[in-house]
Amino acid sequence: MEKKMTKRALQAQETKQKIYRCGAELFRKHGYQNVSVEQIAQAAGVGIGTLYHYYPSKADLYGEVFIRADDFFRAFEDPAVLKQPPKQALMDYFRQYARLNEGMGAEYVQLLAIPKNREIFEGNQDFELILEQLLAGYQQAGKVSLRCTPAQWRAYLMTCARGVIFDWVIHNAPDYDFGARMEFVMGEVLKPLLETQE
């Protein structure tokens, strides 16, 4: 029998969610470096001590935002996705990847390249494994190239997608159309994968 949550436990869960949502929104709007713990607490309507109870540091809150990024890709685990043409499903995946990164903002994404920040995210690459499983499904169905393993294709595709992100971050210009660049580059990068005649 499932234990019912107490009113106090529900309130604690709601408070943590509110802090998370406010922090994620502030990071997205202003960039990680430009947001203080005080601003997050104020936006969430909680005291700083309450914020620290749930998130011992601003970096911990940022880490949770990244960890939850995997949720953006859960739809690609549905076996029904394999009924779509591979190009459509894979482009949808990288459109989602672009939206995730663009939503976080260029400054926010830059933090991922700093080695001391990477340890927060260790083991949180489920979204890449979801891509690998999708590729394996298409290979089993004979719809994509067998020239590389699904893990090799995943590594290749993610390297190219990260290249677009790097290009966006270094240009950091208001007229840089990140979504369009991701669309073009990944459309080209997928061509060898979609060649099934070995």
N, C-alpha and C positions, 0 to 999 in steps of 0.2 A: 504494500500500500504506500502510495506516494505521500510524503509528509507535506502538509500545507505550510506555506511560509507565514511567519508572523507579520503583523502590521509593521513592527520595527525593522524586520529583515527586508520587507518590500520597500520601505522608506529608504533604507540604506542603498538598496539596488537602484532606486530612482535617483538618489543623490549622486551616486557614482556615474550613472548614465548622463545626467545633466552636466557634470563636470567634463566628462568625455566629449559630449557634443559641443559644449562651449569652447573647450580647448581646441578641438579639431577645427572648428569654424574660425577661431582667431588665428590659428596657425596658417590656415588656408588664405585668409584675407591679408594678414600682415607679415607673414613669415615667422619662422621659429625664433630667430634671434630678436625679433622686435616685439615679442609678447612676453610679458612678465607673469610670474605665478600670481601676483596680486590682481592683474587684469583678468586672468582666468577665474579666480575665486569670485571677483566682483561680478563678472558676467553670469556665473553660475548661481550667484546669490548665496554663497557659502563663505565661511571664514577660512583663512589660510590654513589653520590647523586641520580643518575638515578635509581640505584638498590634500594635504600631506598624509592624512590618514589613508586615503584611497590611492594616492600616487606620491611615493616618497620624493620624487623629483619631477621637474618639467620633462626631463628626458624619458622618464618612465611613461608619462602620459603620451608623449610623442611616439614611443615604442608601441604602445597599444594601438594608436592610430594606424601605424604601419602593419601591425599584426592582423588587425581586422581587414586589411586590404584583401586578404585571401577571400573574404566574403564576396568581393566583387566578381569572383570567378567561379563560384559554386555552380552556376547554371550550366557551365561547360562540362560538369560531371554527369549530367543527365544523358543516358544512352540515346535519347531521341536526337541529340545534337548530331550524332553520326549519320542521321538520315539527310542532313543538309550536305550540299556539295562542300568538299574540303576547303576550297578557297573562301567560300562565304563564312564558314564557321571560324576559320583561322583569322580572317580579316576582322570578324566581329570580336574575337579574343584580343587582337592588338588595338582595335578601337577602344575597347574597355581599358586596356593597359594605358593607352594615351589619356583617357578621361581620368583615370586614377591619378596619374602623375601630374597632369595639368591642374586637377582639382586641388592637389597639395601645394602647388606653386613651385616655381623654379628654385627659390631659396631653400624651401623645405626639402626638395629633392637633392640639392647640393649636399646636404648633411649626410646623405647615405654614402658619399664618397670618403668621408672622414673616418679613418680606421677606428678611432675610439668610439664612434657611434655605431659601427657595424656590429659590435658584440651585443648590442641590444636586440638585434634582429636575427641572431644565429638560430638556425633551425626553422625560420619562418618563411620558407620559400614554397609553401604549398601551392601557390598559384602557378609556379613553374612545373611542379609535378602534375598538376591538372592538365597543363599543355602537353606534357609528355604522354600522359594517358590518352589524350585525344589523338595524338599522332599515332600511338600504338594501335588504337581502334581503326583508324583510317588505313594503316599499313595492313592490318589483318584483313580488311575488306578489299585490299588491292587498289585503293584509291589514291595512294601517294607512293612516292619512290621508296624503294628498299635499299637504295645505295648507302644509306646511313641508318644507324639504330635510332629509335625514337629519342633516346637520351642525347645522341649527337645532333639530331635535328633541333631538339629543344635548345641545346646550348648555342647552336648557330643562330637560330631565330632570336633568342633573347639577347645575344651579343649585338645583333643588328638593331634591335629595338632600343637597347641601351645607348647605341650610337646616336640614334635620333634624339634621345633624351639629352645626351651630352651636348649635341649640337644646339639644342634649344636652350640649355642652361648657359652655354658660353655666349650665345648671341643675346639672350635676355632682352630682346627688343619687342616693343608692343605690337609691331606688325608681323611678327614671326607666327605663321599659322602652323602651330605644332600638330594639330589633328591632321591637316592636309599633308604635312611632311611625313608623318607616320604612315598615313594611307599610301602615299606614293612609294616610299622606301620598302615597306613590307610587301606591297603588291609585287614589286620587282624581285625581292628576296625570296618570295614563295615560289617563283617560277620553276627552279630546279626540283623543288620538293614535289610539285604537282605533275612532273614528268614521270609517268608510270611505266613507260617502255624502257626496260633496263637493257 
